[in-house]
Amino acid sequence: MDFGFATLSTLDICDDIAFAEEQGFTHAWLYDTQMVCADPYQCLALSALKTKSIKLGTNVTNPKSRISPVTANSFATLNALAPGRIVMGIGTGNTARRTLGMPAAKLAELSEHVEVCRGLFNGETVPYQEGERHRMIEFFDTDTGVINIKDRIPIYVAASGPKTLELAGEIGDGVILFGAVGDSLLEYTLGRVRIGAERAGRRFEDLDICVLTTCHVTQPGESLADMQAVVGPYVVSEANIFALSVKDPNDLPEDVRDEIMAFKEAYRTPDAPIETRHLDLYKGYVKDWKPVHADLVTEKMIRQASLTGTPDELQERVRKMKALGVTQIAVHEGAPDRIRGAIEQFSTHVIRHIN
């Protein structure tokens, strides 16, 4: 099983990624959310120079931030720095778009972006369209070493909603699931991915399945408030994305449906002017605990959407996830002063006991 580390893009994160490599992590993922953190490509380039084996990717980019030829070029350039170690993670951009007050990309836009990038990675001449203008494009002079498309760049599609999960199963080399840790959420998401894969004539078992979540080793007598302070910011993000990703709440598992849908308004201030209503609650996103979310982040939701428990409980949960088809677990930490501790904790209590 593979193990990843995911966090906000910063220029000095390369040192933490090098530490994660030493601690047995196989992947490092950086967020592409332009209003929250640094641009991931510069940060991944620095990380490529400081590491030897760990795979590096975005978790995730989206079709709206950059045109597809630019996205493809960015990954192909990184692949020249770290041959065979680059992974393209892409989704509809829930966070990157909503921090602008804009909607996430449409599935057709996501699918087209993946198709163009994959074709360019394969050295093909591919169709590309802007507005009414349709053209064929290709990478020129690929043998100069400026970019690297000789070493494969897999594309992982992030998904939470039913239609996106099915699309990920159809077109992704891998799938990224956010917070699908508990039985019901994991079975729901994997079931939809399987539907998409089989519809496209693919084997579900051939897909890499990465679950991105957060992790906390509990101590005897630890209170709910203690757990909320550590994993709460990410649980809110994960559950909010699930809630925003469904048109019909009945698509969600019945045993967590009401709890998840309660997060739908977590990052909205409807009484504020429409031009600014998205600003207030995104400050400190996925790193600062906001007491306003305390009633939403119950112990039930913590267990459903994060790896929280004793070392034995964490190891048991990871083995169960592996048995269900998960091939990688990537753990998040957004607070800079807790990153090294999170890496060491997960390595000590999980990585060294699995496989």
Backbone torsions as a table, in degrees:
resi	resn	phi	psi	omega
1	MET	NA	143.8	178.0
2	ASP	-93.6	155.3	179.0
3	PHE	-134.7	130.5	-177.5
4	GLY	-118.7	162.6	174.6
5	PHE	-124.0	131.8	-176.5
6	ALA	-129.5	139.4	-179.7
7	THR	-162.3	177.7	177.3
8	LEU	-68.6	142.4	179.0
9	SER	-71.5	125.0	173.6
10	THR	-142.2	155.6	-175.9
11	LEU	-67.6	-24.0	179.6
12	ASP	-99.0	7.4	-179.2
13	ILE	-67.8	-17.5	-179.4
14	CYS	-58.7	-33.3	179.0
15	ASP	-69.6	-37.1	177.4
16	ASP	-70.0	-36.0	178.0
17	ILE	-66.8	-38.5	175.7
18	ALA	-62.8	-38.6	176.9
19	PHE	-65.5	-41.2	178.2
20	ALA	-61.3	-39.1	176.7
21	GLU	-59.6	-44.2	178.7
22	GLU	-62.5	-29.7	-176.5
23	GLN	-88.7	6.7	173.6
24	GLY	98.6	6.3	177.2
25	PHE	-74.0	142.0	-178.6
26	THR	-98.0	-21.2	-175.9
27	HIS	-136.8	149.1	170.4
28	ALA	-130.2	130.3	-175.8
29	TRP	-121.4	134.0	177.5
30	LEU	-117.9	142.5	-178.5
31	TYR	-77.5	148.0	177.4
32	ASP	-117.1	74.9	-178.6
33	THR	-128.5	96.4	-164.4
34	GLN	-63.8	-23.8	-179.8
35	MET	-91.3	-3.6	-174.9
36	VAL	-113.5	-36.7	-173.2
37	CYS	-143.8	-178.7	-179.2
38	ALA	-71.3	164.6	176.7
39	ASP	-66.9	131.1	-172.0
40	PRO	-71.0	-27.0	-171.9
41	TYR	-69.2	-40.5	174.7
42	GLN	-63.3	-40.3	-178.2
43	CYS	-68.2	-38.1	177.1
44	LEU	-69.5	-34.8	177.2
45	ALA	-62.8	-44.9	177.0
46	LEU	-62.3	-38.6	179.5
47	SER	-67.3	-35.6	178.4
48	ALA	-60.9	-36.8	-177.6
49	LEU	-75.5	-18.9	-176.0
50	LYS	-104.4	1.4	-176.6
51	THR	-129.1	168.4	-176.6
52	LYS	-123.7	-33.2	-171.9
53	SER	-129.4	-26.6	-174.6
54	ILE	-65.3	139.3	178.4
55	LYS	-83.7	146.4	-171.2
56	LEU	-124.6	133.8	-179.2
57	GLY	-158.4	174.7	175.6
58	THR	-96.1	141.2	179.9
59	ASN	-141.8	72.7	3.6
60	VAL	-143.4	162.5	169.9
61	THR	-85.8	-176.1	-177.5
62	ASN	-153.1	165.4	-174.7
63	PRO	-75.4	-10.1	-173.9
64	LYS	-95.3	-25.6	-175.6
65	SER	-73.8	-32.9	-177.7
66	ARG	-145.1	152.0	174.1
67	ILE	-70.6	155.5	-172.7
68	SER	-60.5	-38.6	177.2
69	PRO	-62.1	-34.4	177.6
70	VAL	-69.0	-43.5	176.4
71	THR	-57.3	-48.4	-178.7
72	ALA	-62.0	-41.6	179.4
73	ASN	-63.9	-39.4	-179.8
74	SER	-61.1	-44.5	-179.5
75	PHE	-71.7	-38.2	178.9
76	ALA	-66.3	-33.1	176.5
77	THR	-68.9	-45.7	175.4
78	LEU	-58.2	-36.7	-178.5
79	ASN	-67.5	-21.7	173.1
80	ALA	-74.6	-29.3	178.0
81	LEU	-80.1	-37.0	-177.6
82	ALA	-133.7	75.4	-173.2
83	PRO	-56.2	126.5	177.7
84	GLY	75.2	6.5	-178.3
85	ARG	-113.3	11.6	-174.3
86	ILE	-107.7	134.8	179.0
87	VAL	-127.0	131.2	176.6
88	MET	-93.6	114.0	173.2
89	GLY	-104.7	129.1	-175.3
90	ILE	-142.8	145.5	176.0
91	GLY	-145.2	-164.2	-178.6
92	THR	-82.8	-7.4	175.3
93	GLY	82.8	38.9	-179.7
94	ASN	-50.1	-53.0	-176.6
95	THR	-76.1	-47.3	-178.3
96	ALA	-58.0	-36.3	-178.9
97	ARG	-82.2	-41.5	-174.6
98	ARG	-72.8	-24.0	173.8
99	THR	-71.6	-9.8	172.3
100	LEU	-97.6	-4.8	-173.8
101	GLY	77.3	20.2	-176.9
102	MET	-114.1	156.5	180.0
103	PRO	-75.9	158.4	175.3
104	ALA	-66.0	162.6	179.1
105	ALA	-66.0	155.4	175.4
106	LYS	-78.5	156.2	-178.2
107	LEU	-62.6	-34.9	178.6
108	ALA	-63.7	-36.3	178.0
109	GLU	-67.9	-40.7	177.6
110	LEU	-62.4	-47.8	-178.6
111	SER	-61.4	-43.8	-179.8
112	GLU	-65.2	-40.5	179.9
113	HIS	-61.6	-44.5	178.6
114	VAL	-63.5	-42.4	-178.1
115	GLU	-62.2	-43.8	179.5
116	VAL	-65.4	-47.2	-179.1
117	CYS	-61.6	-44.7	-178.4
118	ARG	-63.5	-41.6	178.4
119	GLY	-62.2	-42.3	177.7
120	LEU	-65.5	-40.4	176.7
121	PHE	-60.8	-31.3	-179.0
122	ASN	-86.0	3.7	178.7
123	GLY	75.9	22.1	-176.7
124	GLU	-93.3	163.5	168.1
125	THR	-94.3	120.3	-168.4
126	VAL	-124.9	153.5	176.9
127	PRO	-73.1	141.1	179.6
128	TYR	-141.9	136.5	-174.8
129	GLN	-133.8	137.4	169.9
130	GLU	-129.4	114.5	-176.3
131	GLY	62.2	-126.0	-179.7
132	GLU	-91.5	-4.0	-175.9
133	ARG	-92.0	120.9	-178.4
134	HIS	-114.0	126.4	-179.0
135	ARG	-137.9	164.9	172.8
136	MET	-104.7	136.9	-177.3
137	ILE	-131.5	158.7	175.4
138	GLU	-158.3	158.4	172.0
139	PHE	-74.8	133.0	177.6
140	PHE	-94.6	152.0	169.8
141	ASP	49.4	52.0	-175.5
142	THR	-73.8	-5.4	-179.6
143	ASP	-93.6	8.1	-177.2
144	THR	-86.7	-12.2	-178.6
145	GLY	87.8	-0.3	178.9
146	VAL	-67.0	-40.1	172.6
147	ILE	-127.0	167.7	179.9
148	ASN	-130.3	109.4	171.6
149	ILE	-116.8	8.9	175.4
150	LYS	-73.5	-40.5	176.1
151	ASP	-85.8	132.2	-172.6
152	ARG	-63.2	139.8	174.1
153	ILE	-115.1	100.8	179.4
154	PRO	-71.1	151.9	-179.6
155	ILE	-115.7	118.7	177.5
156	TYR	-103.2	131.6	-179.0
157	VAL	-105.5	124.1	179.5
158	ALA	-85.4	142.0	-175.8
159	ALA	-156.5	147.4	173.1
160	SER	-134.3	-40.9	179.9
161	GLY	-77.7	158.5	-174.0
162	PRO	-58.8	-44.6	-178.6
163	LYS	-69.9	-37.4	178.5
164	THR	-69.3	-37.3	176.7
165	LEU	-61.4	-42.6	179.0
166	GLU	-66.7	-40.3	177.1
167	LEU	-62.1	-41.0	178.3
168	ALA	-59.3	-40.3	177.0
169	GLY	-66.2	-29.3	-179.6
170	GLU	-76.3	-42.6	-167.0
171	ILE	-118.3	-12.0	-174.3
172	GLY	-85.2	143.6	165.6
173	ASP	-73.2	-28.8	175.3
174	GLY	-143.6	168.0	179.7
175	VAL	-129.1	136.9	176.4
176	ILE	-109.7	121.6	178.5
177	LEU	-109.5	135.3	-179.1
178	PHE	-98.9	114.2	172.0
179	GLY	69.7	19.2	178.8
180	ALA	-88.2	75.8	-174.7
181	VAL	-103.2	-46.7	-180.0
182	GLY	-68.8	160.9	-175.4
183	ASP	-54.0	-50.1	-172.7
184	SER	-67.2	-43.9	178.7
185	LEU	-65.7	-38.5	-179.0
186	LEU	-69.0	-44.2	179.4
187	GLU	-64.9	-38.3	177.9
188	TYR	-62.7	-50.5	-176.7
189	THR	-68.3	-45.3	-179.5
190	LEU	-64.9	-35.1	178.2
191	GLY	-62.0	-42.4	179.0
192	ARG	-69.0	-38.7	177.0
193	VAL	-61.7	-42.1	179.7
194	ARG	-61.7	-41.4	178.4
195	ILE	-58.0	-47.0	-179.7
196	GLY	-64.0	-42.7	-179.7
197	ALA	-62.4	-46.9	-177.7
198	GLU	-67.7	-34.3	177.3
199	ARG	-62.9	-32.1	179.5
200	ALA	-89.4	6.3	-179.9
201	GLY	74.0	27.7	-178.5
202	ARG	-110.7	160.0	176.1
203	ARG	-92.7	125.4	177.2
204	PHE	-55.6	-37.2	-176.2
205	GLU	-65.8	-16.2	-179.8
206	ASP	-86.6	-6.9	-179.3
207	LEU	-87.0	142.3	168.1
208	ASP	-82.8	130.7	-179.1
209	ILE	-116.8	112.1	179.3
210	CYS	-107.5	125.8	173.5
211	VAL	-103.0	118.2	176.7
212	LEU	-95.7	125.0	-178.1
213	THR	-152.6	-169.1	175.2
214	THR	-123.6	161.1	-172.4
215	CYS	-133.6	142.8	176.1
216	HIS	-149.6	125.8	175.5
217	VAL	-88.2	116.8	-176.0
218	THR	-79.3	155.0	176.8
219	GLN	-112.0	154.1	179.3
220	PRO	-54.8	133.1	177.7
221	GLY	79.5	8.5	-177.9
222	GLU	-68.1	136.7	-177.1
223	SER	-89.3	166.4	175.2
224	LEU	-58.8	-41.1	179.9
225	ALA	-61.2	-37.0	177.8
226	ASP	-62.6	-45.0	179.9
227	MET	-66.4	-40.9	179.8
228	GLN	-59.0	-40.8	-177.0
229	ALA	-62.3	-28.4	-177.3
230	VAL	-92.1	-52.9	-173.4
231	VAL	-103.1	-10.0	-175.5
232	GLY	-54.8	-46.7	-177.9
233	PRO	-57.5	-37.8	-178.2
234	TYR	-80.6	-34.9	176.2
235	VAL	-60.0	-41.0	177.8
236	VAL	-60.8	-45.3	179.9
237	SER	-61.5	-48.1	-177.5
238	GLU	-62.5	-49.0	-177.2
239	ALA	-66.7	-36.3	177.5
240	ASN	-61.9	-42.4	179.1
241	ILE	-64.9	-41.7	175.2
242	PHE	-57.6	-46.0	-176.7
243	ALA	-65.2	-39.4	-178.7
244	LEU	-75.7	-15.4	-172.2
245	SER	-91.6	-2.9	-179.0
246	VAL	-115.9	134.8	172.4
247	LYS	-82.6	-36.2	178.9
248	ASP	-114.6	110.5	-179.6
249	PRO	-55.5	-22.7	179.8
250	ASN	-66.4	-12.7	174.5
251	ASP	-69.5	-24.5	-178.2
252	LEU	-77.7	155.1	176.9
253	PRO	-58.2	137.1	-173.2
254	GLU	-61.2	-36.0	-172.9
255	ASP	-74.0	-13.6	177.7
256	VAL	-126.6	5.8	-173.3
257	ARG	-58.5	-52.3	-176.5
258	ASP	-64.7	-40.3	-179.5
259	GLU	-64.2	-41.4	-179.7
260	ILE	-68.1	-45.4	-176.9
261	MET	-65.3	-21.2	176.4
262	ALA	-65.2	-19.2	-179.7
263	PHE	-86.2	-2.3	-172.9
264	LYS	-59.3	-34.7	-177.5
265	GLU	-99.0	14.7	-172.4
266	ALA	-60.5	-32.2	-178.2
267	TYR	-113.6	33.7	179.8
268	ARG	-125.7	142.1	173.4
269	THR	-126.1	81.0	-170.1
270	PRO	-61.4	-20.4	-179.8
271	ASP	-82.1	-11.1	179.2
272	ALA	-81.0	159.7	176.6
273	PRO	-57.3	145.6	-175.5
274	ILE	-60.1	-28.7	-178.9
275	GLU	-70.3	-21.6	-174.2
276	THR	-127.3	-0.6	-171.0
277	ARG	-65.1	-18.3	-179.9
278	HIS	-86.5	-6.3	-170.2
279	LEU	-79.8	-45.5	-166.2
280	ASP	-57.3	-53.1	-170.8
281	LEU	-85.7	-4.3	175.8
282	TYR	-87.7	-8.9	175.4
283	LYS	-66.3	133.3	-177.3
284	GLY	73.7	20.8	-175.1
285	TYR	-55.1	133.7	179.7
286	VAL	56.0	15.8	175.4
287	LYS	-136.1	-29.1	-178.4
288	ASP	-105.8	128.6	178.2
289	TRP	-76.5	131.1	-179.7
290	LYS	-113.6	114.0	-178.2
291	PRO	-54.9	-22.1	178.8
292	VAL	-60.8	-19.8	-179.4
293	HIS	-94.8	3.7	-171.8
294	ALA	-59.2	-39.6	-178.5
295	ASP	-69.7	-23.3	-179.4
296	LEU	-81.7	-37.1	-173.1
297	VAL	-87.9	78.2	178.3
298	THR	-80.3	166.9	176.9
299	GLU	-62.4	-34.1	177.7
300	LYS	-59.8	-46.2	-178.8
301	MET	-70.9	-32.6	176.0
302	ILE	-60.9	-43.0	-179.5
303	ARG	-71.2	-32.2	-179.5
304	GLN	-73.5	-37.1	-169.0
305	ALA	-111.5	1.6	179.6
306	SER	-145.8	163.0	172.8
307	LEU	-91.4	93.7	-179.1
308	THR	-128.6	127.2	-179.7
309	GLY	160.0	-172.1	176.3
310	THR	-71.8	163.9	177.4
311	PRO	-54.4	-42.0	178.8
312	ASP	-63.6	-40.1	179.0
313	GLU	-65.8	-40.4	179.1
314	LEU	-64.0	-45.4	-179.4
315	GLN	-64.0	-40.5	178.2
316	GLU	-63.1	-42.3	-179.2
317	ARG	-65.4	-42.2	-179.7
318	VAL	-64.1	-41.2	177.9
319	ARG	-63.7	-38.0	177.2
320	LYS	-64.5	-43.2	179.2
321	MET	-63.3	-40.4	177.5
322	LYS	-61.9	-43.1	-179.9
323	ALA	-63.6	-29.3	-179.8
324	LEU	-82.4	-8.7	176.0
325	GLY	122.0	-0.4	178.0
326	VAL	-73.0	129.4	-178.8
327	THR	-105.6	-14.4	177.7
328	GLN	-149.1	138.7	169.4
329	ILE	-115.5	125.6	178.1
330	ALA	-114.4	127.2	-176.6
331	VAL	-105.0	139.0	-178.2
332	HIS	-99.4	144.9	163.7
333	GLU	-147.6	124.4	-176.0
334	GLY	-102.7	-21.4	-178.5
335	ALA	-81.2	119.6	-174.9
336	PRO	-54.7	-36.7	-176.7
337	ASP	-77.0	-5.9	-179.8
338	ARG	-112.5	0.2	-172.9
339	ILE	-63.8	-51.1	-177.8
340	ARG	-61.4	-40.7	179.4
341	GLY	-63.8	-39.6	179.3
342	ALA	-65.5	-41.3	178.5
343	ILE	-62.1	-48.8	-177.7
344	GLU	-66.0	-39.4	-179.5
345	GLN	-62.5	-47.0	-178.0
346	PHE	-68.6	-38.0	177.7
347	SER	-63.1	-45.4	-176.3
348	THR	-67.9	-43.9	-170.5
349	HIS	-96.6	-13.9	-178.1
350	VAL	-126.1	-61.4	-171.2
351	ILE	-56.0	-43.5	-175.2
352	ARG	-72.9	-5.7	-178.1
353	HIS	-114.0	-1.5	-178.2
354	ILE	-113.9	149.4	179.2
355	ASN	83.0	NA	NA
